[in-house]
Amino acid sequence: MQDLLIPSSPKKRVVIVGGGFGGINLVKKLHRKGFQIVLIDKNNYHTFQPLLYQVATGGLEADSIAYPLRKIFQGYADFVFRMANLESVNLTEKSICTNIGTISYDYLVIAAGSINNFFGMDNLAANAMPMKSLTEALDLRSLILQNVESSLTTLENNDKYLNFVVAGGGPTGVETAGALSELKKHVLPNDYPELNFKNARIILIESGSRLLAGMSESASSKAQLALEKWELKCF
Ligand SMILES: Cc1cc2nc3c(=O)[nH]c(=O)nc-3n(C[C@H](O)[C@H](O)[C@H](O)COP(=O)(O)OP(=O)(O)OC[C@H]3O[C@@H](n4cnc5c(N)ncnc54)[C@H](O)[C@@H]3O)c2cc1C
């Protein structure tokens, strides 16, 4: 198969779009199985999404949860990585169109993840800050810290900068709200001794009847008790 972007190979080519958990594991499974593997991702790193909340709340540096894809597959034979954004698929010609050009395939796997589900709440989509990528987590961290700085220099109603609302009481919402509470109790008071963080409010909103709905009822009530002990409001 001849292609300007990818070295030619007598082997059948599998193009995998997405270097998330799915794409990475598929590369590992197909390695040495007689294919040329081409992995493309719009970033040249893998994001460990379960710890995005730590980056958003300043507990971890971004580097700690971003792994260079080239490093993961160092030494892999018949493997090519290209940083590229998938734009369209031409099923007839068996090729994909990306921002760096066209790549042909024998087999195509799209493992490009999912998009945020706002459950039909347009207001949330328009006003909330999502947390699905490293850049979004860094934006959140930046906004949180900018708000704290603003609350220091605003004479009236500075509490409005210290209200945090987390939408969604699943595992990530609970973790994020908990991490914000730790920030409020243990980190920010040391960095901003002039501010009274007793006025800061962290509110966790869940539309269902309990937090962590996918887990046991006892886990839900323990999580809620723990959060409320930290003066966090759950609705
Ligand atoms: C905040 C958060 C916390 C989570 N916590 C947990 C947890 O604790 N436990 C758990 O089991 N799961 C957790 N998950 C879910 C888990 O991260 C996902 O199920 C998993 O990442 C899905 O893997 P994936 O490979 O399908 O997609 P992803 O990991 O999303 O990877 C998709 C890849 O495709 C790339 N991509 C997307 N579009 C394009 C394009 N057009 N062109 C090129 N590349 C593209 C992206 O850059 C990305 O690298 C969490 C998710 C989030 C967002």
The ligand as a Tripos MOL2 file, in Angstrom:
@<TRIPOS>MOLECULE
LIG
   53    58     1     0     0
SMALL
NO_CHARGES

@<TRIPOS>ATOM
      1 C1        -13.0400   13.0310   34.0240 C.3       1 LIG1
      2 C2        -13.1170   11.5580   33.7100 C.ar      1 LIG1
      3 C3        -12.8710   10.6210   34.7150 C.ar      1 LIG1
      4 C4        -12.9620    9.2640   34.4420 C.ar      1 LIG1
      5 N1        -12.7140    8.3750   35.4590 N.ar      1 LIG1
      6 C5        -12.7560    7.0450   35.2060 C.ar      1 LIG1
      7 C6        -12.4670    6.0880   36.2190 C.ar      1 LIG1
      8 O1        -12.1620    6.4530   37.3530 O.2       1 LIG1
      9 N2        -12.5140    4.7670   35.8980 N.ar      1 LIG1
     10 C7        -12.8410    4.3510   34.6330 C.ar      1 LIG1
     11 O2        -12.8680    3.1350   34.3840 O.2       1 LIG1
     12 N3        -13.1280    5.2270   33.6590 N.ar      1 LIG1
     13 C8        -13.0860    6.5520   33.9040 C.ar      1 LIG1
     14 N4        -13.3880    7.4540   32.9160 N.ar      1 LIG1
     15 C9        -13.7880    6.9420   31.6030 C.3       1 LIG1
     16 C10       -12.5840    6.5250   30.7890 C.3       1 LIG1
     17 O3        -11.5820    7.5320   30.8270 O.3       1 LIG1
     18 C11       -13.0670    6.2900   29.3690 C.3       1 LIG1
     19 O4        -14.0060    5.2440   29.4050 O.3       1 LIG1
     20 C12       -11.9170    5.8930   28.4770 C.3       1 LIG1
     21 O5        -10.9680    6.9440   28.4110 O.3       1 LIG1
     22 C13       -12.4580    5.6010   27.0870 C.3       1 LIG1
     23 O6        -11.3830    5.1900   26.3090 O.3       1 LIG1
     24 P1        -11.3920    5.4070   24.7510 P.3       1 LIG1
     25 O7        -10.1090    4.8470   24.2400 O.co2     1 LIG1
     26 O8        -12.6610    4.8780   24.1890 O.co2     1 LIG1
     27 O9        -11.4580    6.9840   24.5250 O.3       1 LIG1
     28 P2        -10.5170    8.1470   25.0480 P.3       1 LIG1
     29 O10        -9.6920    7.7370   26.2210 O.co2     1 LIG1
     30 O11       -11.3910    9.3410   25.1700 O.co2     1 LIG1
     31 O12        -9.5040    8.3610   23.8460 O.3       1 LIG1
     32 C14        -9.9220    8.8710   22.6130 C.3       1 LIG1
     33 C15        -8.6920    9.3960   21.8990 C.3       1 LIG1
     34 O13        -9.1050    9.7790   20.5880 O.3       1 LIG1
     35 C16        -8.4970   10.9970   20.2480 C.3       1 LIG1
     36 N5         -9.3480   11.6520   19.2670 N.ar      1 LIG1
     37 C17       -10.6210   12.0660   19.4320 C.ar      1 LIG1
     38 N6        -11.1030   12.5930   18.3100 N.ar      1 LIG1
     39 C18       -10.1100   12.5100   17.3870 C.ar      1 LIG1
     40 C19        -9.9880   12.9020   16.0330 C.ar      1 LIG1
     41 N7        -10.9960   13.4660   15.3670 N.pl3     1 LIG1
     42 N8         -8.8060   12.6850   15.4040 N.ar      1 LIG1
     43 C20        -7.7830   12.1110   16.0620 C.ar      1 LIG1
     44 N9         -7.8340   11.7180   17.3380 N.ar      1 LIG1
     45 C21        -8.9890   11.9090   18.0070 C.ar      1 LIG1
     46 C22        -8.3990   11.7520   21.5590 C.3       1 LIG1
     47 O14        -7.3660   12.7240   21.5130 O.3       1 LIG1
     48 C23        -8.0930   10.6310   22.5620 C.3       1 LIG1
     49 O15        -6.7160   10.4520   22.7470 O.3       1 LIG1
     50 C24       -13.2980    8.8220   33.1450 C.ar      1 LIG1
     51 C25       -13.5250    9.7570   32.1220 C.ar      1 LIG1
     52 C26       -13.4340   11.1160   32.4000 C.ar      1 LIG1
     53 C27       -13.6700   12.1260   31.3010 C.3       1 LIG1
@<TRIPOS>BOND
     1     1     2 1
     2     2     3 ar
     3     2    52 ar
     4     3     4 ar
     5     4     5 ar
     6     4    50 ar
     7     5     6 ar
     8     6     7 ar
     9     6    13 1
    10     7     8 2
    11     7     9 ar
    12     9    10 ar
    13    10    11 2
    14    10    12 ar
    15    12    13 ar
    16    13    14 ar
    17    14    15 1
    18    14    50 ar
    19    15    16 1
    20    16    17 1
    21    16    18 1
    22    18    19 1
    23    18    20 1
    24    20    21 1
    25    20    22 1
    26    22    23 1
    27    23    24 1
    28    24    25 2
    29    24    26 1
    30    24    27 1
    31    27    28 1
    32    28    29 2
    33    28    30 1
    34    28    31 1
    35    31    32 1
    36    32    33 1
    37    33    34 1
    38    33    48 1
    39    34    35 1
    40    35    36 1
    41    35    46 1
    42    36    37 ar
    43    36    45 ar
    44    37    38 ar
    45    38    39 ar
    46    39    40 ar
    47    39    45 ar
    48    40    41 1
    49    40    42 ar
    50    42    43 ar
    51    43    44 ar
    52    44    45 ar
    53    46    47 1
    54    46    48 1
    55    48    49 1
    56    50    51 ar
    57    51    52 ar
    58    52    53 1
@<TRIPOS>SUBSTRUCTURE
     1 LIG1         1 GROUP 0 **** ****
